[in-house]
Amino acid sequence: MALSPDAKWVLSVQQGDKPRPVLLPTGAGQARTLSQGALREYQDGSWMPDGERVLFLGSEQGHASRFYVQSIDGGDPSPVTPEGVTGLGFGAHTVSPDGKLLAARGPDGKISLWPLGSGINRPIASLLEGEFPVRWSADGRVLYCALPAPGRRSLELSKIDVQAGKRTVWKKLVPADAVGATRIGNPLVAADGGTYAYTYGSHVSNLYLVKGLR
């Protein structure tokens, strides 16, 4: 699911009748199995910025999905958002650098900033219809957000100041060879904003002329 901030551990889920989270070492060492607590389904997971806790999108038996935080040193996962709060897709878990806020989709389908613990959610000012957050800047002041064009043949990245609500168009992602390009998505941005990456599909075909048919 995700690589730890120090790149020493991989967060994964062992599938089966009772799925459970497992930390796999990237070097020498033994795998570490975490308690599943009351969770019966894991939909996605990532690391908290401190590298000492993990964040899961999951659900308990008979309950809607929500986010849970769990220490890698032991203990059960603890819910940190209300039921019905889900991820943004694209494998994105946008936790603020201080570990206090999560950009996620609420039960009403709208994207807001949710406190990881007590408190109420608040909307992201200037976020457009169809736009979604990709990551926070290193100082926690800006959210990089992506807006797919109709048909997803291009992708516009903007920076939104979460306090002032001011938005600035940052990049427009279009493949250098746009012939046959389709479904541009999965944008990633480095914390310092110095590099970015994205994926796209390519569908190209040839037209043939056949002569001499009778």
Backbone as CSV, one residue per row, in Angstrom:
resi,resn,N_x,N_y,N_z,CA_x,CA_y,CA_z,C_x,C_y,C_z
1,MET,0.801,-1.213,0.000,0.000,0.000,0.000,0.841,1.273,0.000
2,ALA,1.907,1.302,0.805,2.690,2.531,0.893,4.058,2.260,1.507
3,LEU,5.005,3.127,1.159,6.367,3.069,1.676,6.499,4.063,2.819
4,SER,7.158,3.652,3.904,7.315,4.523,5.068,8.180,5.731,4.736
5,PRO,8.034,6.835,5.490,8.823,8.044,5.215,10.332,7.809,5.219
6,ASP,10.828,6.854,6.039,12.257,6.565,6.056,12.631,5.453,5.073
7,ALA,11.664,4.980,4.299,11.876,3.960,3.256,12.337,2.617,3.811
8,LYS,12.097,2.357,5.097,12.529,1.095,5.695,11.419,0.045,5.765
9,TRP,10.172,0.483,5.610,9.050,-0.442,5.745,8.019,-0.226,4.647
10,VAL,7.396,-1.325,4.249,6.285,-1.275,3.306,5.007,-1.677,4.046
11,LEU,4.007,-0.834,3.970,2.706,-1.155,4.553,1.927,-1.991,3.550
12,SER,1.479,-3.158,3.985,0.727,-4.044,3.105,-0.402,-4.694,3.893
13,VAL,-1.276,-5.390,3.191,-2.366,-6.124,3.838,-2.324,-7.569,3.359
14,GLN,-2.270,-8.483,4.316,-2.306,-9.908,4.008,-3.758,-10.313,3.797
15,GLN,-4.071,-10.750,2.576,-5.448,-11.084,2.245,-5.831,-12.462,2.795
16,GLY,-7.125,-12.694,2.924,-7.621,-13.964,3.441,-8.976,-13.769,4.089
17,ASP,-9.423,-14.791,4.823,-10.707,-14.682,5.510,-10.706,-13.536,6.518
18,LYS,-9.545,-13.304,7.132,-9.394,-12.203,8.072,-8.192,-11.358,7.652
19,PRO,-8.404,-10.397,6.750,-7.282,-9.554,6.306,-6.636,-8.846,7.494
20,ARG,-5.312,-8.743,7.457,-4.614,-8.052,8.531,-3.434,-7.274,7.966
21,PRO,-3.113,-6.114,8.546,-2.003,-5.297,8.059,-0.660,-5.897,8.457
22,VAL,0.284,-5.825,7.544,1.623,-6.366,7.765,2.648,-5.334,7.300
23,LEU,3.694,-5.129,8.115,4.813,-4.273,7.735,5.945,-5.154,7.229
24,LEU,6.377,-4.916,6.002,7.448,-5.695,5.387,8.710,-4.855,5.326
25,PRO,9.848,-5.362,5.829,11.087,-4.590,5.778,11.629,-4.508,4.353
26,THR,12.178,-3.365,3.997,12.787,-3.227,2.673,14.213,-3.772,2.657
27,GLY,14.772,-4.012,3.838,16.096,-4.607,3.944,16.025,-5.844,4.827
28,ALA,17.108,-6.092,5.562,17.106,-7.239,6.462,16.130,-7.010,7.609
29,GLY,15.513,-8.099,8.072,14.583,-7.983,9.185,13.368,-8.868,9.005
30,GLN,12.519,-8.890,10.013,11.332,-9.721,10.014,10.083,-8.873,9.777
31,ALA,9.100,-9.463,9.121,7.823,-8.795,8.933,7.136,-8.603,10.282
32,ARG,6.356,-7.552,10.402,5.639,-7.258,11.634,4.144,-7.201,11.326
33,THR,3.375,-8.028,12.030,1.930,-8.060,11.832,1.249,-7.151,12.842
34,LEU,0.394,-6.272,12.372,-0.341,-5.365,13.249,-1.710,-5.947,13.595
35,SER,-2.247,-5.516,14.709,-3.574,-5.968,15.112,-4.633,-5.413,14.170
36,GLN,-5.605,-6.233,13.826,-6.694,-5.771,12.971,-7.834,-5.186,13.777
37,GLY,-7.839,-5.401,15.092,-8.918,-4.887,15.913,-10.267,-5.359,15.411
38,ALA,-11.206,-4.431,15.267,-12.550,-4.779,14.797,-12.692,-4.645,13.287
39,LEU,-11.618,-4.239,12.601,-11.707,-4.047,11.155,-11.889,-5.375,10.433
40,ARG,-12.768,-5.361,9.446,-13.016,-6.552,8.635,-12.688,-6.318,7.168
41,GLU,-12.414,-5.067,6.806,-12.080,-4.751,5.418,-11.105,-3.581,5.375
42,TYR,-10.070,-3.713,4.552,-9.108,-2.647,4.322,-9.196,-2.228,2.859
43,GLN,-9.481,-0.946,2.621,-9.615,-0.473,1.250,-8.356,0.220,0.755
44,ASP,-7.648,0.846,1.651,-6.417,1.534,1.277,-5.668,1.900,2.546
45,GLY,-4.406,2.279,2.395,-3.614,2.635,3.568,-2.425,3.498,3.198
46,SER,-1.929,4.244,4.148,-0.747,5.079,3.952,-0.094,5.328,5.311
47,TRP,1.005,6.036,5.298,1.739,6.346,6.525,1.399,7.746,6.997
48,MET,1.394,7.929,8.296,1.301,9.254,8.869,2.663,9.921,8.743
49,PRO,2.724,11.250,8.715,3.993,11.945,8.510,5.073,11.614,9.535
50,ASP,4.670,11.237,10.778,5.681,10.947,11.798,6.347,9.591,11.602
51,GLY,5.843,8.757,10.698,6.441,7.455,10.444,6.226,6.448,11.557
52,GLU,5.488,6.836,12.583,5.241,5.951,13.722,3.816,5.404,13.744
53,ARG,2.979,5.917,12.849,1.592,5.481,12.765,1.208,5.289,11.302
54,VAL,0.177,4.474,11.095,-0.342,4.266,9.743,-1.804,4.670,9.706
55,LEU,-2.266,4.998,8.518,-3.638,5.440,8.299,-4.324,4.449,7.380
56,PHE,-5.503,3.982,7.776,-6.253,3.030,6.970,-7.624,3.583,6.622
57,LEU,-8.079,3.270,5.425,-9.483,3.413,5.077,-10.069,2.016,5.151
58,GLY,-10.982,1.799,6.077,-11.520,0.461,6.275,-12.895,0.512,6.896
59,SER,-13.405,-0.651,7.236,-14.744,-0.710,7.822,-14.856,-1.891,8.768
60,GLU,-15.747,-1.750,9.737,-16.081,-2.826,10.649,-17.347,-3.520,10.158
61,GLN,-17.603,-4.686,10.678,-18.778,-5.446,10.259,-20.052,-4.641,10.468
62,GLY,-20.823,-4.458,9.383,-22.088,-3.756,9.487,-21.985,-2.249,9.546
63,HIS,-20.796,-1.691,9.292,-20.602,-0.242,9.363,-20.020,0.280,8.052
64,ALA,-20.247,1.573,7.811,-19.702,2.212,6.614,-18.202,2.462,6.790
65,SER,-17.535,2.741,5.688,-16.095,2.992,5.716,-15.787,4.284,6.471
66,ARG,-14.627,4.327,7.056,-14.089,5.517,7.693,-12.578,5.345,7.800
67,PHE,-11.894,6.368,8.266,-10.439,6.294,8.417,-10.056,5.925,9.848
68,TYR,-8.977,5.154,9.949,-8.445,4.694,11.228,-6.946,4.982,11.278
69,VAL,-6.463,5.299,12.456,-5.027,5.475,12.690,-4.561,4.404,13.665
70,GLN,-3.357,3.872,13.425,-2.832,2.796,14.261,-1.333,2.969,14.452
71,SER,-0.873,2.775,15.676,0.560,2.824,15.963,1.229,1.555,15.445
72,ILE,2.433,1.694,14.905,3.146,0.504,14.423,3.812,-0.244,15.579
73,ASP,3.751,0.324,16.779,4.349,-0.330,17.945,3.344,-1.168,18.729
74,GLY,2.107,-1.223,18.267,1.115,-2.041,18.956,-0.193,-1.304,19.153
75,GLY,-1.195,-2.056,19.558,-2.517,-1.466,19.774,-3.418,-1.657,18.574
76,ASP,-4.727,-1.468,18.798,-5.716,-1.618,17.742,-5.878,-0.320,16.957
77,PRO,-6.395,-0.415,15.735,-6.698,0.808,14.976,-7.822,1.587,15.623
78,SER,-7.698,2.920,15.621,-8.707,3.787,16.230,-9.352,4.655,15.155
79,PRO,-10.693,4.752,15.132,-11.350,5.599,14.135,-11.038,7.070,14.365
80,VAL,-10.790,7.804,13.290,-10.445,9.225,13.413,-11.341,10.106,12.552
81,THR,-12.277,9.511,11.805,-13.269,10.292,11.067,-14.637,9.641,11.265
82,PRO,-15.708,10.361,10.988,-17.040,9.755,11.071,-17.216,8.687,9.986
83,GLU,-18.211,7.839,10.163,-18.530,6.853,9.144,-18.981,7.549,7.863
84,GLY,-18.652,6.939,6.738,-19.038,7.505,5.456,-17.993,8.386,4.831
85,VAL,-16.920,8.705,5.552,-15.808,9.472,4.988,-14.900,8.513,4.229
86,THR,-14.645,8.814,2.968,-13.863,7.914,2.120,-12.713,8.650,1.462
87,GLY,-11.881,7.887,0.754,-10.718,8.449,0.097,-11.065,9.169,-1.187
88,LEU,-10.019,9.639,-1.857,-10.189,10.438,-3.062,-9.919,9.647,-4.330
89,GLY,-9.617,8.352,-4.187,-9.226,7.590,-5.360,-7.793,7.902,-5.741
90,PHE,-7.330,7.343,-6.816,-5.988,7.574,-7.323,-4.920,7.223,-6.291
91,GLY,-5.296,6.459,-5.260,-4.339,6.103,-4.234,-3.920,7.258,-3.354
92,ALA,-4.682,8.347,-3.377,-4.273,9.539,-2.654,-4.810,9.544,-1.235
93,HIS,-3.901,9.772,-0.287,-4.275,10.066,1.086,-3.557,11.351,1.447
94,THR,-4.275,12.407,1.513,-3.634,13.702,1.693,-3.714,14.140,3.149
95,VAL,-2.738,13.720,3.924,-2.620,14.104,5.327,-1.687,15.308,5.418
96,SER,-2.083,16.311,6.187,-1.250,17.499,6.349,0.073,17.134,7.019
97,PRO,1.129,17.910,6.775,2.452,17.592,7.336,2.480,17.479,8.858
98,ASP,1.572,18.190,9.546,1.540,18.090,11.006,0.675,16.926,11.487
99,GLY,0.068,16.180,10.541,-0.720,15.007,10.895,-2.075,15.318,11.510
100,LYS,-2.551,16.548,11.357,-3.805,16.933,12.012,-5.007,16.956,11.081
101,LEU,-4.798,17.107,9.774,-5.899,17.242,8.835,-5.781,16.243,7.700
102,LEU,-6.927,15.798,7.207,-6.987,14.871,6.089,-7.965,15.405,5.058
103,ALA,-7.530,15.512,3.819,-8.438,15.864,2.726,-9.123,14.587,2.268
104,ALA,-10.441,14.529,2.410,-11.181,13.310,2.095,-12.599,13.664,1.675
105,ARG,-13.298,12.663,1.129,-14.659,12.866,0.641,-15.649,12.453,1.719
106,GLY,-16.583,13.355,2.026,-17.559,13.093,3.074,-18.746,12.293,2.584
107,PRO,-19.662,11.959,3.482,-20.859,11.206,3.101,-21.698,11.913,2.045
108,ASP,-21.575,13.246,1.948,-22.334,14.007,0.956,-21.639,14.045,-0.403
109,GLY,-20.483,13.390,-0.500,-19.747,13.350,-1.760,-18.815,14.525,-1.977
110,LYS,-18.819,15.493,-1.047,-17.974,16.673,-1.202,-16.641,16.490,-0.475
111,ILE,-15.588,17.069,-1.038,-14.249,16.975,-0.450,-14.052,18.090,0.564
112,SER,-13.607,17.719,1.750,-13.367,18.685,2.822,-12.073,18.335,3.534
113,LEU,-11.681,19.217,4.460,-10.563,18.940,5.350,-11.144,18.404,6.650
114,TRP,-10.773,17.171,6.999,-11.302,16.505,8.190,-10.229,16.437,9.260
115,PRO,-10.540,16.861,10.477,-9.576,16.722,11.570,-9.416,15.255,11.941
116,LEU,-8.204,14.828,12.169,-7.947,13.439,12.566,-8.092,13.347,14.081
117,GLY,-9.321,13.294,14.503,-9.638,13.282,15.926,-10.900,14.087,16.139
118,SER,-10.891,14.961,17.120,-12.073,15.769,17.413,-12.112,17.004,16.510
119,GLY,-13.306,17.574,16.369,-13.464,18.773,15.554,-14.394,18.516,14.389
120,ILE,-14.703,19.582,13.661,-15.602,19.464,12.526,-14.835,19.707,11.231
121,ASN,-15.365,19.165,10.155,-14.718,19.342,8.866,-15.015,20.726,8.299
122,ARG,-14.177,21.166,7.374,-14.429,22.440,6.710,-14.112,22.292,5.222
123,PRO,-14.888,22.947,4.367,-14.671,22.829,2.927,-13.354,23.468,2.511
124,ILE,-12.852,23.036,1.377,-11.631,23.619,0.811,-12.054,24.753,-0.105
125,ALA,-11.750,25.965,0.297,-12.142,27.129,-0.481,-11.500,27.082,-1.867
126,SER,-12.253,27.475,-2.871,-11.794,27.580,-4.264,-11.676,26.244,-4.975
127,LEU,-11.970,25.120,-4.318,-11.901,23.829,-4.986,-13.037,23.737,-6.006
128,LEU,-12.710,23.417,-7.262,-13.696,23.386,-8.329,-14.363,22.020,-8.429
129,GLU,-15.497,21.976,-9.106,-16.218,20.732,-9.341,-15.333,19.770,-10.129
130,GLY,-15.184,18.559,-9.628,-14.358,17.562,-10.295,-12.884,17.622,-9.939
131,GLU,-12.476,18.648,-9.205,-11.077,18.811,-8.800,-10.825,18.029,-7.515
132,PHE,-9.602,17.532,-7.331,-9.288,16.770,-6.130,-7.864,17.076,-5.667
133,PRO,-7.630,17.088,-4.345,-6.285,17.326,-3.814,-5.338,16.169,-4.128
134,VAL,-4.083,16.502,-4.353,-3.041,15.512,-4.637,-2.095,15.363,-3.462
135,ARG,-1.638,16.485,-2.928,-0.773,16.462,-1.748,-0.631,17.855,-1.167
136,TRP,-0.101,17.899,0.059,0.189,19.159,0.732,1.607,19.609,0.388
137,SER,1.812,20.913,0.450,3.182,21.422,0.378,3.886,21.099,1.681
138,ALA,5.204,21.170,1.692,5.978,20.785,2.868,5.651,21.650,4.091
139,ASP,5.279,22.913,3.857,4.975,23.794,4.984,3.515,23.726,5.420
140,GLY,2.698,22.933,4.735,1.315,22.758,5.124,0.399,23.916,4.777
141,ARG,0.868,24.852,3.986,0.064,26.022,3.656,-0.719,25.858,2.358
142,VAL,-0.257,24.963,1.504,-0.822,24.846,0.158,-1.214,23.407,-0.133
143,LEU,-2.339,23.242,-0.824,-2.735,21.955,-1.365,-2.567,21.981,-2.876
144,TYR,-1.814,21.018,-3.401,-1.747,20.840,-4.847,-3.000,20.059,-5.257
145,CYS,-3.748,20.592,-6.215,-5.003,19.973,-6.629,-5.019,19.758,-8.138
146,ALA,-5.713,18.707,-8.562,-5.747,18.335,-9.972,-7.166,18.416,-10.511
147,LEU,-7.288,18.955,-11.725,-8.579,19.071,-12.390,-8.488,18.422,-13.766
148,PRO,-9.085,17.238,-13.938,-9.048,16.584,-15.253,-9.914,17.340,-16.258
149,ALA,-9.428,17.448,-17.504,-10.219,18.048,-18.571,-11.262,17.040,-19.038
150,PRO,-12.327,17.485,-19.698,-13.309,16.547,-20.253,-12.630,15.512,-21.148
151,GLY,-12.956,14.259,-20.933,-12.293,13.205,-21.691,-10.934,12.826,-21.125
152,ARG,-10.486,13.572,-20.109,-9.210,13.308,-19.428,-8.033,13.236,-20.397
153,ARG,-8.001,14.179,-21.352,-6.873,14.250,-22.279,-5.814,15.239,-21.818
154,SER,-6.100,15.947,-20.741,-5.114,16.825,-20.113,-5.488,16.948,-18.642
155,LEU,-4.580,17.521,-17.863,-4.795,17.629,-16.422,-4.189,18.943,-15.957
156,GLU,-4.996,19.732,-15.254,-4.514,21.013,-14.754,-4.211,20.906,-13.273
157,LEU,-2.994,21.271,-12.892,-2.597,21.274,-11.483,-2.593,22.710,-10.972
158,SER,-3.238,22.924,-9.836,-3.271,24.251,-9.218,-2.806,24.163,-7.775
159,LYS,-2.421,25.293,-7.242,-2.055,25.404,-5.832,-3.125,26.234,-5.129
160,ILE,-3.690,25.664,-4.060,-4.724,26.368,-3.294,-4.201,26.664,-1.896
161,ASP,-4.185,27.927,-1.539,-3.823,28.348,-0.183,-4.992,27.979,0.731
162,VAL,-4.770,27.059,1.672,-5.885,26.535,2.476,-6.432,27.567,3.460
163,GLN,-5.669,28.602,3.780,-6.159,29.631,4.693,-6.845,30.760,3.936
164,ALA,-6.184,31.291,2.927,-6.727,32.428,2.185,-7.707,32.003,1.105
165,GLY,-7.638,30.740,0.674,-8.530,30.271,-0.374,-8.100,30.666,-1.767
166,LYS,-6.954,31.318,-1.900,-6.474,31.758,-3.210,-5.960,30.563,-4.007
167,ARG,-6.329,30.488,-5.300,-5.870,29.417,-6.158,-5.008,29.984,-7.279
168,THR,-3.965,29.223,-7.630,-3.054,29.613,-8.695,-2.810,28.412,-9.590
169,VAL,-3.071,28.564,-10.887,-2.779,27.474,-11.818,-1.270,27.279,-11.876
170,TRP,-0.824,26.048,-11.683,0.610,25.742,-11.579,1.131,25.050,-12.832
171,LYS,0.501,23.973,-13.262,0.956,23.228,-14.429,-0.248,22.712,-15.206
172,LYS,-0.094,22.593,-16.517,-1.062,21.879,-17.335,-0.346,20.681,-17.934
173,LEU,-0.785,19.497,-17.562,-0.103,18.276,-17.968,-0.688,17.741,-19.268
174,VAL,0.135,17.736,-20.291,-0.224,17.189,-21.597,0.993,16.421,-22.102
175,PRO,0.851,15.164,-22.509,2.002,14.407,-23.014,2.663,15.120,-24.190
176,ALA,3.985,14.994,-24.287,4.721,15.614,-25.388,4.203,15.130,-26.732
177,ASP,3.884,13.842,-26.819,3.265,13.281,-28.008,1.820,12.967,-27.642
178,ALA,0.927,13.899,-27.960,-0.459,13.775,-27.530,-1.307,12.926,-28.477
179,VAL,-0.719,12.440,-29.575,-1.478,11.626,-30.520,-1.890,10.319,-29.843
180,GLY,-3.153,10.076,-29.783,-3.652,8.850,-29.178,-3.659,8.846,-27.664
181,ALA,-3.217,9.943,-27.027,-3.166,9.993,-25.562,-4.572,10.001,-24.984
182,THR,-4.757,9.283,-23.905,-6.075,9.198,-23.283,-5.934,8.928,-21.792
183,ARG,-6.917,9.336,-21.028,-7.007,9.061,-19.602,-5.746,9.455,-18.836
184,ILE,-5.429,10.738,-18.879,-4.321,11.258,-18.088,-4.758,11.322,-16.625
185,GLY,-3.929,10.823,-15.716,-4.325,10.821,-14.311,-3.204,10.412,-13.387
186,ASN,-3.579,10.019,-12.167,-2.648,9.584,-11.121,-1.496,10.556,-10.915
187,PRO,-1.766,11.854,-10.787,-0.666,12.808,-10.613,0.002,12.673,-9.249
188,LEU,1.301,12.851,-9.225,2.096,12.879,-8.001,2.951,14.145,-8.016
189,VAL,3.090,14.772,-6.862,3.898,15.980,-6.747,4.819,15.826,-5.548
190,ALA,6.095,16.165,-5.709,7.040,16.123,-4.596,6.689,17.202,-3.583
191,ALA,7.073,16.978,-2.324,6.719,17.915,-1.257,7.250,19.320,-1.521
192,ASP,8.429,19.413,-2.174,9.005,20.732,-2.448,8.489,21.322,-3.754
193,GLY,7.614,20.595,-4.441,7.068,21.097,-5.698,8.067,21.105,-6.841
194,GLY,9.208,20.471,-6.650,10.254,20.510,-7.671,10.061,19.503,-8.784
195,THR,9.351,18.437,-8.514,9.126,17.408,-9.530,7.693,16.912,-9.449
196,TYR,7.236,16.350,-10.558,5.897,15.776,-10.593,5.881,14.620,-11.578
197,ALA,4.859,13.798,-11.478,4.729,12.652,-12.378,3.245,12.384,-12.606
198,TYR,2.952,11.706,-13.699,1.571,11.335,-13.981,1.576,10.178,-14.973
199,THR,0.437,9.562,-15.142,0.312,8.458,-16.088,-0.681,8.835,-17.186
200,TYR,-0.566,8.156,-18.296,-1.573,8.318,-19.343,-1.571,7.079,-20.234
201,GLY,-2.708,6.850,-20.852,-2.816,5.742,-21.788,-2.579,6.227,-23.207
202,SER,-2.328,5.300,-24.090,-2.104,5.640,-25.497,-2.827,4.626,-26.366
203,HIS,-3.654,5.132,-27.243,-4.415,4.250,-28.146,-4.169,4.720,-29.579
204,VAL,-3.354,3.982,-30.295,-2.996,4.341,-31.665,-3.301,3.157,-32.573
205,SER,-3.884,3.431,-33.734,-4.196,2.367,-34.690,-3.758,2.777,-36.094
206,ASN,-3.704,1.806,-36.996,-3.316,2.043,-38.380,-4.504,1.793,-39.301
207,LEU,-4.610,2.606,-40.344,-5.648,2.432,-41.351,-5.015,1.838,-42.611
208,TYR,-5.577,0.752,-43.109,-5.015,0.071,-44.285,-5.980,0.188,-45.465
209,LEU,-5.398,0.320,-46.657,-6.160,0.322,-47.877,-5.842,-0.975,-48.634
210,VAL,-6.830,-1.758,-48.881,-6.652,-3.038,-49.560,-7.135,-2.899,-51.006
211,LYS,-6.259,-3.205,-51.958,-6.580,-3.091,-53.373,-6.766,-4.469,-53.984
212,GLY,-7.465,-4.512,-55.116,-7.601,-5.739,-55.879,-8.692,-6.653,-55.431
213,LEU,-9.543,-6.196,-54.495,-10.650,-7.062,-54.075,-11.746,-7.067,-55.127
214,ARG,-12.322,-8.210,-55.342,-13.393,-8.351,-56.328,-14.673,-8.863,-55.662
